[in-house]
Amino acid sequence: AVVSTQSTGGQSNPFKVGDRVATLGYTGTVRYVGPTNIEEGEWCGIECDKELKSGNDGTHQFKRYFTCELGRGVFAKPNMVSYYEQQKTTTNFVTLSRAVCLIQRLVRNYRARKKAERIKTTPKDLQNVD
């Protein structure tokens, strides 16, 4: 599968073999960086974590660039690829923020219940206890 045939605009490819990346909603590992017979410029050959409908095995037009299971390979221009760790950090931050909000709400509810219990327990009630 070819993710993009757009030019990188002369920008150098920041990715290297072994980098964890994401492209078009898929995550994977860079297995090849360099020129291909797809189009001029550098490309990233990515082994995806999950099988793609139109994925390959690291070959394009009978030329092998890297090796992976059939259906898990994809070629993408660097401008269509991003580091996966950056996305993961953002997701973790969102998850952490939601957890903090939940804990704050639970603490507020707990304090409100305790305050309501103290209001219900008046000195009269305490004097009538045998």
Salt bridges, closest charged atoms under 4 A:
ASP19 OD1 - LYS16 NZ 3.27
GLU47 OE1 - ARG31 NE 2.76
GLU47 OE2 - ARG72 NH2 3.91
ASP49 OD2 - ARG20 NH2 2.83
ASP57 OD2 - ARG64 NH2 3.22
GLU69 OE2 - ARG72 NH1 3.43
GLU117 OE1 - LYS114 NZ 3.80
